Amino acid sequence: MRGTTRTVAVAAMSAVALLAAGCGSGDSGGSTSSAAGGQTGGEITVRGCNPQNPLVPSNTTETCGGNVIDAIFSKLIHYDAETAKPENDLAESIETTDNQNFTIKVKKGNTFADGTDVTAKSFVDAWNYAAYGPNAQSSGYFMEPIEGFGDTQCTGEGDDPCAGAGMAKAKTLTGLKVVDDYTFTVKTSEKVSNLPVRLGYSAFSPLPEAFFKDPKAFGDKPIGNGPYKLDAWNKEQSIVLSKNDKYKGDFGGKVDKITFKIYQDSDSAYNDVLANNLDITDEIPASALIDDKYKSDLPDRNAQKETGVIQTVTFAPTKVDPNYANPKIRQAISMAIDRDTINKQIFNGTRKSATGWVSPVVDGYKADQCGEYCTYDPAKAKALLTEAGGFKGDKITLSYNADAAHKEWTEATCNSIKQALGVDCVAVGVVDFATFRSQIADRKMKGMFRTGWQMDYPSIENFLAPIFKTGASSNDGDYSNPAFDKLLTEAAAETDPAAANKKYQEAEALLAQDMPSIPMWYGKTTMGWSDKVTGVKITAFGTIDFSSVALK
């Protein structure tokens, strides 16, 4: 990384330091990057996939769009590629004395790709837009801690909750105030000890004035302030980025051009890497994991690293599919899955069976939070299913997006469930990630479906609140438990990180009782690259560190 490491100021300092402490490199039996060096300039191609939505930071909650957003937008905070440690980027300082009132100073001299200045207003306007209910931003939930969020939400029912008496009371958050061109304040409804850590997530990106003039056009060709800018988005084919010559930050890239080539399956991308027709794939297909085939295929051109990622299986909301409503049925299905054998046979041991819902790479992780329900036990699983009155549907279904390497493990998971419970289970492929996520978001997906979580910021809270809190943006199963929500609120108010972690751990333990999703395994990201590039590094988030990649 280039530039000087900076820390977040005053009271936020201890939270940042302690929350980042558990985010080491996590290297396990392999290198985490290729040799450093290489030349400046040139272009590379990388595996991409179809973003779910137009490329607006506050409406992007998945990795296909997120990988692009992170390359073209800089935020207040930057996460170190190796450790995920937060450091100031666009923030000159973030200060608080009470973890409820924050003063943020923005560095002067930074601009968007259209030449307009990045100011305090760029952040305040963007965050207000994200929060305002009628704008229907998928990351709007991340503004929830800011005072006045409730009044920006629609409260009606039916197809248009924003109509009539359900209209939002306010368009802006009372907790955001512009002090001067480069200073703004944030007031939260309650104490939020890790707010500074969150501010490197894409939902907190600034937006230029051009966005508000035409949000729809902006989504197809966003104007960012990061090291790269978007040149072209050919739907279903590619997303092309080039160096942003207006970028003045510390985290720029070496190559001049990055093309995300959109693939429908991971095998095709992998084969293109072998043929030097693709420079980097961030996903190795199951066929190449067997007996470490990818290591012999790509000697000295592969890397693997434990990352802040967890794979899960989520149950459709009860109102969509009542067959899984009983927690005992969900627990029985989880106990019927032989994670260790699937990991060995499908992934060649490159995964770690999950024992809870929080990644081991973050501070606050506690092992075995799922208890016996994440331990393979066919006899107990079948007895628990019988106790619950049996499965009422004709078959269990497990859906997955067919444009990535999920077919083998979902089929193996279904076979394990079928053998243990005596209930038919079928893995169902959906054409691509964008379609898959849209069906989930529209609550049209029944049965079970594959889910995964790549941490937005290095905190135990990030593996719990956005996914399981009532009404949260990524709460795909519509899980709701007032006791769980209460513990999250209490944890966020703690000034002592250890005390906060204890509350978060208590909240996680409740998930085992309700089983809204099934923890499968913790992430190890494996990448491969062509013989044309060097400096390939896997970040703690499991993404490509574009600041280090170069041509040989």
ABEGO torsion letter per residue (X at the ends): XBEBBBBBBEAAAAAAAAAAAABBAGBBGBBABBBBEEBBEEBBBBBBBBBABBBBAAABABAAAAAAAAAABBBABBBBAAAGBBBBBABABBBBAAGABBBBBBBBGBBBAAGBBBBAAAAAAAAAAAABAAAGBAAAAAAAABBGAAAABBABBEABAABEAABBABABBAABBBABAABBBBBBABBBAAAAAAAABAAABBBBAAAAABAAAAAABBBBABABBBABBBBGABBBBBBBAABABAABBABABBBBBBBABAAAAAAAAAAGABABBABBBAAAABGGAAAAABBGABBBBBBBBBBBBBBBBAAABAAAABAAAAAAAAAABBAAAAAAAAAGGABBBBABABBAABBGBBBGAAEAAABBBAAAAAAAAAAAGEBABABBBBBBBAABBAAAAAAAAAAAAAAAAGBBBBBBBBABAAAAAAAAAAGABBEBBBBBBBBABBBAAAAAAAAABBGBAABAAGBBBAAAAAAAAAAAABABAAAAAAAAAAAAAAAAAAGABBBABBBBBBBBBBAABBGBBBBAAGBBBAAABBBX
